[in-house]
Amino acid sequence: MAKPRVEIRYCSQCRFVLRASWLAQELLFTFSDSLGEVALAPGSGGIFEVLLDGERIFSRAEAGRFPESKELKQLIRDRIEPGRDLGHSDR
């Protein structure tokens, strides 16, 4: 069975690449054995979205803000490893 894939779509014109790469790093540290890939996909128009296996789980446009690292880890955990304790990210 293939491991889940996370895609972070970010606006390159807005220079959101640093935030996208930092979040990718956080996810890779936390889910190193559980994720198959974390991809960064440049876009435009202010986009900042996070997809898990093609399903959008966070949208800056809908939320009106960027995702918190803790929030993103919880969203992914709840879908791929519901019983997993995230330590300080769960408190």
N, CA, C and O of each residue as an XYZ file, in Angstrom:
364
protein
N       0.848     -1.198      0.000
C       0.000      0.000      0.000
C       0.887      1.254      0.000
O       1.838      1.360      0.774
N       0.557      2.179     -0.869
C       1.337      3.416     -0.967
C       1.089      4.303      0.257
O      -0.021      4.368      0.784
N       2.137      4.972      0.684
C       2.015      5.906      1.804
C       1.392      7.204      1.314
O       1.506      7.544      0.136
N       0.732      7.930      2.211
C       0.058      9.182      1.836
C       1.021     10.241      1.280
O       2.206     10.283      1.614
N       0.456     11.089      0.422
C       1.208     12.176     -0.198
C       0.593     13.510      0.225
O      -0.617     13.717      0.131
N       1.452     14.399      0.689
C       1.026     15.754      1.036
C       1.557     16.701     -0.040
O       2.711     16.602     -0.456
N       0.709     17.606     -0.475
C       1.117     18.635     -1.436
C       0.795     19.992     -0.837
O      -0.327     20.240     -0.395
N       1.783     20.860     -0.828
C       1.581     22.227     -0.355
C       1.673     23.144     -1.567
O       2.736     23.297     -2.169
N       0.546     23.748     -1.915
C       0.493     24.685     -3.043
C       0.640     26.090     -2.480
O      -0.095     26.496     -1.580
N       1.599     26.821     -3.025
C       1.893     28.152     -2.490
C       2.093     29.150     -3.619
O       2.445     28.772     -4.736
N       1.867     30.421     -3.327
C       2.053     31.489     -4.305
C       3.529     31.891     -4.331
O       4.064     32.395     -3.344
N       4.169     31.665     -5.460
C       5.584     32.035     -5.578
C       5.743     33.554     -5.700
O       6.750     34.105     -5.256
N       4.767     34.229     -6.293
C       4.826     35.686     -6.425
C       4.766     36.373     -5.056
O       5.355     37.435     -4.857
N       4.045     35.749     -4.117
C       3.906     36.304     -2.765
C       5.051     35.875     -1.848
O       5.110     36.265     -0.682
N       5.949     35.073     -2.390
C       7.095     34.559     -1.622
C       6.673     33.723     -0.417
O       7.252     33.826      0.665
N       5.651     32.891     -0.630
C       5.186     31.994      0.428
C       6.035     30.722      0.504
O       5.741     29.831      1.301
N       7.083     30.633     -0.316
C       7.896     29.420     -0.368
C       8.564     29.109      0.973
O       8.687     27.939      1.335
N       8.993     30.118      1.710
C       9.646     29.857      2.993
C       8.679     29.219      3.990
O       9.043     28.281      4.700
N       7.459     29.724      4.040
C       6.452     29.151      4.929
C       6.106     27.723      4.475
O       5.976     26.821      5.303
N       5.962     27.526      3.176
C       5.630     26.201      2.649
C       6.741     25.196      2.943
O       6.465     24.062      3.335
N       7.980     25.602      2.758
C       9.092     24.676      2.997
C       9.277     24.389      4.479
O       9.645     23.276      4.853
N       9.024     25.386      5.332
C       9.098     25.152      6.773
C       8.034     24.151      7.211
O       8.319     23.238      7.986
N       6.801     24.323      6.712
C       5.739     23.383      7.063
C       6.046     21.981      6.532
O       5.773     20.988      7.206
N       6.609     21.903      5.336
C       6.996     20.597      4.786
C       8.012     19.921      5.692
O       7.911     18.724      5.961
N       8.980     20.677      6.157
C      10.001     20.157      7.066
C       9.365     19.660      8.367
O       9.705     18.579      8.848
N       8.460     20.432      8.929
C       7.768     20.032     10.160
C       7.022     18.711      9.965
O       7.066     17.832     10.825
N       6.342     18.581      8.835
C       5.593     17.354      8.558
C       6.517     16.165      8.356
O       6.218     15.062      8.812
N       7.635     16.382      7.678
C       8.592     15.291      7.460
C       9.228     14.837      8.769
O       9.453     13.642      8.962
N       9.517     15.765      9.661
C      10.063     15.391     10.973
C       9.041     14.585     11.770
O       9.383     13.577     12.387
N       7.800     15.030     11.755
C       6.758     14.396     12.561
C       6.301     13.057     11.988
O       6.096     12.099     12.733
N       6.143     12.991     10.669
C       5.581     11.795     10.033
C       6.596     11.091      9.122
O       6.234     10.589      8.058
N       7.856     11.058      9.541
C       8.929     10.525      8.695
C       8.666      9.104      8.205
O       9.032      8.772      7.077
N       8.047      8.266      9.016
C       7.793      6.879      8.616
C       6.409      6.673      8.020
O       6.121      5.596      7.498
N       5.556      7.672      8.086
C       4.158      7.509      7.686
C       3.805      8.141      6.349
O       2.844      7.727      5.700
N       4.577      9.144      5.933
C       4.287      9.821      4.663
C       5.203      9.304      3.559
O       6.376      9.010      3.790
N       4.650      9.201      2.374
C       5.447      8.788      1.230
C       6.126      9.958      0.549
O       7.186      9.813     -0.060
N       5.490     11.138      0.662
C       6.025     12.309     -0.038
C       5.398     13.581      0.518
O       4.226     13.605      0.896
N       6.201     14.630      0.557
C       5.695     15.979      0.813
C       6.208     16.822     -0.343
O       7.415     17.018     -0.491
N       5.289     17.320     -1.160
C       5.649     18.060     -2.362
C       5.299     19.532     -2.223
O       4.281     19.888     -1.630
N       6.153     20.381     -2.775
C       5.892     21.816     -2.848
C       5.526     22.149     -4.284
O       6.268     21.827     -5.211
N       4.377     22.797     -4.468
C       3.889     23.116     -5.805
C       3.682     24.624     -5.935
O       2.723     25.165     -5.383
N       4.572     25.311     -6.663
C       4.418     26.752     -6.827
C       3.184     27.106     -7.645
O       2.824     26.408     -8.593
N       2.546     28.204     -7.257
C       1.377     28.690     -7.972
C       1.375     30.205     -7.950
O       2.421     30.832     -7.781
N       0.197     30.795     -8.123
C       0.079     32.247     -8.133
C      -1.260     32.650     -7.538
O      -2.048     31.798     -7.128
N      -1.511     33.943     -7.492
C      -2.800     34.437     -7.034
C      -3.013     34.346     -5.535
O      -4.154     34.332     -5.074
N      -1.931     34.285     -4.767
C      -2.063     34.254     -3.313
C      -2.410     32.897     -2.736
O      -2.772     32.796     -1.563
N      -2.306     31.851     -3.544
C      -2.699     30.515     -3.094
C      -1.799     29.991     -1.973
O      -0.582     30.180     -1.991
N      -2.417     29.341     -1.014
C      -1.703     28.549     -0.006
C      -2.681     27.484      0.449
O      -3.585     27.750      1.242
N      -2.490     26.270     -0.063
C      -3.363     25.152      0.237
C      -2.533     23.933      0.576
O      -1.406     23.774      0.108
N      -3.113     23.077      1.398
C      -2.473     21.814      1.736
C      -3.433     20.699      1.352
O      -4.602     20.699      1.739
N      -2.912     19.743      0.577
C      -3.704     18.608      0.138
C      -3.107     17.320      0.677
O      -1.887     17.185      0.768
N      -3.960     16.382      1.031
C      -3.532     15.056      1.460
C      -4.169     14.064      0.512
O      -5.391     13.922      0.475
N      -3.340     13.381     -0.251
C      -3.813     12.442     -1.277
C      -4.873     13.076     -2.177
O      -5.880     12.452     -2.512
N      -4.623     14.333     -2.559
C      -5.509     15.029     -3.485
C      -6.693     15.735     -2.850
O      -7.384     16.499     -3.524
N      -6.945     15.498     -1.565
C      -8.055     16.153     -0.862
C      -7.537     17.385     -0.137
O      -6.591     17.301      0.647
N      -8.158     18.526     -0.401
C      -7.738     19.757      0.264
C      -8.136     19.689      1.736
O      -9.307     19.512      2.069
N      -7.141     19.834      2.608
C      -7.424     19.807      4.047
C      -7.234     21.179      4.688
O      -7.649     21.396      5.827
N      -6.611     22.105      3.961
C      -6.487     23.475      4.452
C      -6.380     24.421      3.273
O      -5.680     24.145      2.300
N      -7.084     25.546      3.371
C      -7.033     26.588      2.356
C      -6.928     27.943      3.039
O      -7.777     28.307      3.853
N      -5.891     28.676      2.706
C      -5.727     30.029      3.246
C      -6.901     30.912      2.844
O      -7.349     31.743      3.634
N      -7.398     30.742      1.635
C      -8.519     31.550      1.153
C      -9.772     31.311      1.993
O     -10.497     32.255      2.308
N     -10.028     30.057      2.357
C     -11.217     29.739      3.150
C     -11.041     30.135      4.615
O     -11.969     30.654      5.235
N      -9.854     29.891      5.166
C      -9.618     30.150      6.587
C      -9.300     31.618      6.871
O      -9.492     32.091      7.992
N      -8.812     32.342      5.853
C      -8.445     33.734      6.050
C      -7.116     33.905      6.777
O      -6.817     34.982      7.294
N      -6.318     32.835      6.815
C      -5.034     32.843      7.525
C      -4.207     31.649      7.060
O      -4.695     30.782      6.335
N      -2.967     31.620      7.483
C      -2.105     30.466      7.219
C      -2.356     29.398      8.281
O      -2.813     29.717      9.379
N      -2.064     28.136      7.968
C      -2.228     27.087      8.977
C      -1.112     27.141     10.016
O       0.023     27.504      9.706
N      -1.444     26.781     11.237
C      -0.439     26.608     12.275
C       0.168     25.219     12.086
O      -0.511     24.302     11.626
N       1.422     25.063     12.434
C       2.085     23.767     12.327
C       1.325     22.701     13.116
O       1.070     21.607     12.613
N       0.971     23.032     14.343
C       0.245     22.105     15.219
C      -1.081     21.679     14.584
O      -1.437     20.501     14.601
N      -1.790     22.633     14.036
C      -3.090     22.383     13.406
C      -2.947     21.439     12.209
O      -3.731     20.505     12.049
N      -1.950     21.691     11.384
C      -1.724     20.874     10.200
C      -1.342     19.444     10.587
O      -1.813     18.481      9.981
N      -0.494     19.317     11.593
C      -0.105     17.982     12.068
C      -1.322     17.215     12.574
O      -1.455     16.018     12.321
N      -2.202     17.900     13.284
C      -3.401     17.243     13.797
C      -4.337     16.828     12.663
O      -4.902     15.735     12.697
N      -4.505     17.691     11.660
C      -5.368     17.360     10.521
C      -4.854     16.121      9.784
O      -5.631     15.243      9.408
N      -3.546     16.063      9.587
C      -2.961     14.923      8.884
C      -3.023     13.670      9.747
O      -3.399     12.598      9.272
N      -2.655     13.808     11.012
C      -2.704     12.671     11.936
C      -4.109     12.066     11.990
O      -4.267     10.846     11.942
N      -5.116     12.916     12.090
C      -6.495     12.442     12.207
C      -6.923     11.612     11.005
O      -7.830     10.786     11.114
N      -6.281     11.821      9.860
C      -6.629     11.080      8.649
C      -5.751      9.852      8.417
O      -6.226      8.854      7.877
N      -4.485      9.907      8.814
C      -3.593      8.785      8.494
C      -3.239      7.895      9.684
O      -2.928      6.718      9.502
N      -3.284      8.446     10.904
C      -2.947      7.690     12.111
C      -3.775      8.201     13.291
O      -3.225      8.802     14.214
N      -5.092      7.969     13.272
C      -5.975      8.577     14.266
C      -5.599      8.325     15.726
O      -5.887      9.171     16.572
N      -4.984      7.225     16.045
C      -4.654      6.928     17.431
C      -3.323      7.473     17.902
O      -2.971      7.335     19.074
N      -2.589      8.087     17.005
C      -1.232      8.539     17.321
C      -1.216      9.753     18.239
O      -1.987     10.694     18.055
N      -0.323      9.720     19.234
C      -0.114     10.854     20.129
C       0.949     11.754     19.511
O       2.032     11.288     19.157
N       0.641     13.035     19.382
C       1.585     13.997     18.808
C       2.387     14.734     19.881
O       3.058     15.725     19.591
N       2.317     14.257     21.092
C       3.081     14.892     22.164
C       2.626     16.318     22.397
O       1.437     16.578     22.580
N       3.587     17.251     22.391
C       3.259     18.650     22.689
C       2.304     19.276     21.687
O       1.648     20.268     22.005
N       2.209     18.718     20.477
C       1.289     19.258     19.476
C      -0.176     18.926     19.788
O      -1.089     19.485     19.181
N      -0.385     18.018     20.731
C      -1.762     17.672     21.117
C      -2.219     18.436     22.350
O      -3.376     18.321     22.752
N      -1.348     19.197     22.942
C      -1.707     19.890     24.174
C      -1.965     21.359     23.934
O      -2.281     22.091     24.871
